[in-house]
Amino acid sequence: MRSAPKGERMNICFLGRMNVGKSTLFNNLIGQEVAIVSDEPGTTTDPVAKRFELIPVGPVTIYDTAGYNDDSTIGKKRIKSSLKIINKSDLSIVVLDHEGISDIDVYYIDMLFKLEIPHIIIWNKSDINRINKSTMEFLKERDIDLVYCSKEDTNFDILKDKIRDNILKSRYKEKYLLKDLIKPNDIVVLVMPIDEAAPKGRIILPQMQVLREILDTKAIAICCTDTELVSVMKSLKKRANLIITDSQVLNEVIEKVPKDIFLTTFSILFARYKGNFEALFYGAKIINELKNDDKILIIEACAHHKTKDDIGTVKIPNWIQNYLGFSPIIVNICGSELPVDLETYKLVIFCGGCMLSRTEFVRRLNECECRGVTITNYGLIISEMNGVLDRVTKMFKQVGPI
């Protein structure tokens, strides 16, 4: 549970006004005193996170958030932090009490509907307060699940069942990185260059996840760097079925791979796995339509130490300028929030998104599409600039249209 990749965890958050009992419910649900509980309004400041094993869903992260009706200066900052949690949630639990449904509750519930986030309503302290008529009518109109909870009752098993059912019902259709592309005993060569950006003593998450799926499929994985690829291929008694390379060395690798062997990149596999692959695929082709004064936004999902040859801030901008023959306006950002001036960009280039859940990644894509901005990712844009985009996505056509 603790070693499950962050990007594969489901996220659940508690929402509600100050002092409705979110922290108590949070602690009772996970069976530990993690969140601070007090009668003093505004006790919860920054979101509190706890990893939890929810069978049969698997590993989840549950968040307790600050009250969304805190109008103080610091309260507004706390709410901003909570909004980041909401935006990456697979399920939200809204807590109400004897005050019933207020305008601020309706505002946040409407937000959940707009973001298509499944949600459950808890009527808290139900042992001392009956639910009022206006709240019942609201819930009936919206067809929202309701659970009665208090310190004394045993409804936490019911709540867990509701959480499980909502997540399983709303989960995306199961997708694979490459399980549907390979079969037992296939030989898959993984090209993993060791450079300044490679973490000492370990391999990066995309490589690790791809390697695990190869093993789960009972296929054979062979790992090497780009400089050893030719000797590795010559040493094989059986021809490789697929070669997967880091996008940064695609130009060097593609010259060494016969055209009758399937070839793709780790980043492209993640584009197919995480989001709307068709939009990302055709988004890469927009590079050919850019003009001198167009703006490009390059987004890294997670913070990391930047090297002198960093892929997002150095290599891709240089490759774009060399490919186009001029220097468009290129902006780099890091984190989960898209800029308020998103519409001013002609193209958005995401990283592979290995540290984002599919929910977070898809919401990013949806926001770009809703705001009329073209999107792609590192592997796809690099392949297009190398003139090999069709080749590195050829094998996907065996299992369905791009």
Sequence and secondary structure as in RCSB ss.txt:
>XXXX:A:sequence
MRSAPKGERMNICFLGRMNVGKSTLFNNLIGQEVAIVSDEPGTTTDPVAKRFELIPVGPVTIYDTAGYNDDSTIG
KKRIKSSLKIINKSDLSIVVLDHEGISDIDVYYIDMLFKLEIPHIIIWNKSDINRINKSTMEFLKERDIDLVYCS
KEDTNFDILKDKIRDNILKSRYKEKYLLKDLIKPNDIVVLVMPIDEAAPKGRIILPQMQVLREILDTKAIAICCT
DTELVSVMKSLKKRANLIITDSQVLNEVIEKVPKDIFLTTFSILFARYKGNFEALFYGAKIINELKNDDKILIIE
ACAHHKTKDDIGTVKIPNWIQNYLGFSPIIVNICGSELPVDLETYKLVIFCGGCMLSRTEFVRRLNECECRGVTI
TNYGLIISEMNGVLDRVTKMFKQVGPI
>XXXX:A:secstr
 TTS GGGSEEEEEEESTTSSHHHHHHHHHTS  S   SSTT   S EEEEEEETTTEEEEEEE   TT  SHHH
HHHHHHHHHHHHT SEEEEEE TT   HHHHHHHHHHHHTT  EEEEE STTT    HHHHHHHHHHT EEEE  
SSS THHHHHHHHHHHHHHHS     SSTTT  TT EEEEE    TTS TTS  HHHHHHHHHHHHTT EEEEE 
GGGHHHHHHH SS  SEEEE GGGHHHHHTTS TTSEEEEHHHHHHHHHS HHHHHHHHGGGGG  TT EEEEEE
SS     TT IIIIIHHHHHHHHHSS  EEEEEESS   TTGGG SEEEE   TTS HHHHHHHHHHHHHTT EE
EEHHHHHHHHTT HHHHTGGGGGSS  
